[in-house]
């Protein structure tokens, strides 16, 4: 305003910063430090942190970019522990698996970029699961066969053993195979095995091949209670 005298502003003292080069002495980064000693202490702490970070980053693996080149991807996966080539994997149970199976999974795991140790752990878990499924499947078949055999034995009554012998003989005679009847159906469901037994017993009855069931001596006894002889169309006992 007219007639008002303004007092000149005194320059702010730079203190220790006055000794810095002209282009940085007024840099805001140095303003918080009142003395050279304060700056030195802060620098020492910062240098220690930098050294610590450098040590941690030395073994770090940078994140793979979305637009990474094939070469960058190869380098990245290998740095994670993936073998350079598929045959570098050591899979669980590979000495027992088919070479084709092992080769397929080695190629797939390498393509995906799975580290070597993880690939072995994954194959072990996979084999354990498959093994458990196979055991359950086999146990189910064995139980079904056992239950079916028990039911058939009840149906045939005292003719069961003779019927089994007859079926086995017919299987070898007409089937012209060296494989025993029971072994031929060892991995099949009970339905196939029992159906084939009933079929052969029926054929034997209609073709007169069921002499082992009749015996060499004439019999007068009645069929065992609960035994339906007609189910297989076998001839009645001669009197």
C-alpha positions in Angstrom: 0.0 0.0 0.0 1.2 3.6 -0.6 3.1 5.0 2.4 3.8 1.5 3.9 7.4 0.5 4.0 8.1 -3.3 3.5 11.0 -4.9 5.3 13.4 -6.9 3.2 13.3 -10.7 3.7 16.4 -12.1 5.1 17.8 -15.0 3.2 17.4 -18.4 4.8 20.7 -19.8 5.9 21.8 -23.0 4.1 24.0 -24.1 6.9 26.0 -27.2 6.1 24.3 -27.3 2.7 26.2 -24.2 1.6 29.2 -26.5 1.1 27.3 -28.6 -1.5 27.5 -28.0 -5.2 25.3 -25.2 -6.3 22.9 -27.4 -8.3 22.0 -29.6 -5.3 22.5 -27.4 -2.2 18.8 -26.4 -2.2 17.5 -29.9 -3.1 14.5 -30.8 -0.9 16.0 -34.2 -0.2 18.7 -32.5 2.1 16.4 -30.0 3.8 15.3 -32.4 6.7 18.9 -32.8 7.8 20.0 -30.0 10.1 23.7 -31.1 10.3 26.2 -33.0 8.3 26.1 -35.6 11.1 22.3 -36.1 10.7 22.8 -36.7 7.0 25.7 -39.1 7.6 23.7 -41.2 10.0 20.7 -41.4 7.6 23.0 -42.3 4.8 24.5 -45.1 6.8 21.1 -46.6 7.7 20.0 -46.3 4.0 23.2 -48.0 2.8 22.6 -50.9 5.2 19.0 -51.4 3.9 20.2 -51.3 0.3 22.8 -54.0 1.0 20.2 -56.1 2.7 17.8 -55.7 -0.2 20.5 -56.5 -2.7 21.2 -59.8 -0.9 17.5 -60.7 -1.0 17.1 -59.8 -4.6 20.2 -61.6 -5.7 18.4 -65.0 -5.8 15.0 -63.7 -6.8 13.2 -64.5 -10.0 11.5 -61.6 -11.8 7.8 -62.1 -12.7 7.3 -63.3 -16.2 5.7 -60.6 -18.4 2.5 -61.1 -20.3 4.2 -60.5 -23.6 7.3 -62.5 -22.8 9.1 -64.1 -25.7 9.6 -67.9 -26.0 13.2 -67.4 -25.0 12.3 -65.5 -21.9 9.8 -68.1 -21.0 12.4 -70.9 -21.4 14.8 -69.0 -19.2 12.1 -68.3 -16.6 10.9 -71.9 -16.3 14.4 -73.2 -16.0 15.2 -70.7 -13.3 12.3 -72.1 -11.3 13.9 -75.5 -11.4 12.6 -77.1 -14.5 15.0 -79.4 -16.3 16.4 -78.0 -19.6 15.1 -81.1 -21.4 12.1 -83.4 -20.7 14.3 -86.4 -20.0 15.7 -84.5 -17.0 12.6 -85.4 -15.0 12.7 -88.2 -12.5 9.1 -89.4 -12.0 7.7 -91.6 -9.3 7.4 -95.3 -10.4 8.9 -94.7 -13.8 10.8 -98.0 -13.6 7.4 -99.8 -13.4 5.4 -97.6 -15.9 5.3 -98.1 -19.6 8.0 -96.0 -21.4 5.2 -94.3 -23.5 3.4 -93.1 -20.3 6.6 -91.8 -18.8 7.6 -90.1 -22.1 4.2 -88.4 -22.5 4.2 -86.9 -19.0 7.8 -85.8 -19.2 6.9 -83.8 -22.3 3.7 -82.4 -20.9 5.3 -81.4 -17.6 8.2 -79.7 -19.4 5.8 -77.9 -21.7 3.9 -76.5 -18.7 7.1 -75.5 -17.0 6.8 -77.7 -13.8 10.0 -77.7 -11.6 11.7 -81.1 -11.3 10.9 -81.6 -7.6 7.3 -80.7 -8.0 6.9 -83.0 -11.0 8.1 -86.0 -8.9 5.7 -85.1 -6.1 2.8 -84.7 -8.6 3.6 -88.1 -10.2 3.7 -89.8 -6.7 0.3 -88.3 -5.8 -1.1 -89.4 -9.2 0.2 -93.0 -8.9 -1.1 -93.2 -5.3 -4.6 -92.1 -6.5 -4.6 -94.5 -9.5 -3.3 -97.4 -7.3 -6.1 -96.8 -4.8 -8.7 -96.7 -7.6 -7.4 -100.0 -9.1 -7.4 -101.7 -5.7 -11.0 -100.6 -5.0 -12.0 -101.8 -8.5 -10.3 -105.2 -8.1 -11.8 -105.6 -4.6 -15.2 -104.9 -6.0 -14.8 -107.5 -8.7 -13.5 -110.1 -6.3 -16.5 -109.5 -3.9 -19.0 -109.6 -6.8 -17.4 -112.9 -8.0 -17.5 -114.3 -4.4 -21.1 -113.3 -3.9 -22.1 -114.8 -7.2 -20.3 -118.0 -6.6 -22.0 -118.3 -3.2 -25.4 -117.7 -4.7 -24.8 -120.3 -7.5 -23.6 -122.8 -4.9 -26.8 -122.4 -3.0 -28.8 -122.8 -6.2 -27.0 -126.0 -7.3 -26.8 -127.5 -3.8 -24.9 -130.8 -3.6 -24.4 -130.6 -7.4 -22.2 -127.6 -7.3 -18.8 -129.3 -7.3 -19.9 -131.7 -10.1 -21.2 -128.7 -12.0 -17.9 -126.9 -11.7 -16.0 -129.9 -12.9 -18.4 -130.3 -15.9 -18.1 -126.7 -16.9 -14.3 -126.9 -16.7 -14.3 -130.0 -18.9 -16.6 -128.5 -21.5 -14.6 -125.3 -21.5 -11.4 -127.1 -22.4 -13.1 -129.5 -24.8 -15.2 -127.1 -26.8 -13.4 -123.9 -26.2 -10.1 -125.4 -27.2 -8.2 -123.2 -24.9 -5.4 -123.8 -22.5 -6.8 -121.1 -20.1 -8.7 -122.6 -17.2 -12.3 -121.5 -16.8 -11.9 -119.5 -13.6 -8.7 -117.8 -14.9 -10.5 -116.7 -18.1 -13.0 -114.7 -16.0 -10.6 -113.6 -13.2 -10.9 -110.0 -14.2 -14.4 -110.0 -15.4 -17.6 -109.2 -13.6 -19.5 -112.0 -11.9 -22.3 -111.6 -14.4 -20.1 -112.9 -17.2 -18.7 -115.8 -15.3 -22.0 -117.0 -13.8 -23.9 -116.5 -17.1 -21.3 -118.6 -18.9 -21.5 -121.4 -16.3 -25.3 -121.5 -16.6 -25.0 -121.5 -20.4 -22.6 -124.4 -20.4 -24.7 -126.4 -17.9 -27.7 -125.8 -20.1 -25.9 -126.9 -23.2 -24.6 -130.0 -21.4 -28.1 -130.9 -20.3 -29.5 -130.6 -23.8 -26.7 -132.5 -25.5 -26.4 -135.3 -23.0 -23.0 -134.2 -21.8 -24.1 -133.8 -18.2 -23.3 -137.4 -17.1 -21.1 -136.1 -14.2 -24.3 -134.7 -12.7 -26.2 -137.9 -13.1 -23.6 -140.3 -11.7 -23.1 -143.9 -12.6 -25.6 -145.2 -10.1 -29.3 -144.8 -10.4 -30.7 -142.5 -7.7 -34.1 -142.2 -6.2 -33.6 -139.2 -3.9 -35.4 -136.0 -4.5 -33.6 -132.7 -5.3 -32.3 -130.8 -2.3 -34.8 -128.5 -0.7 -34.5 -125.0 -2.2 -32.6 -126.3 -5.2 -34.5 -125.5 -8.5 -33.1 -128.1 -10.8 -35.2 -126.8 -13.7 -33.5 -123.5 -13.7 -30.7 -125.0 -15.7 -32.9 -127.3 -17.7 -31.0 -130.3 -16.4 -32.6 -133.8 -16.7 -34.4 -135.2 -13.6 -32.8 -138.0 -11.7 -33.5 -141.4 -13.3 -35.4 -143.9 -11.3 
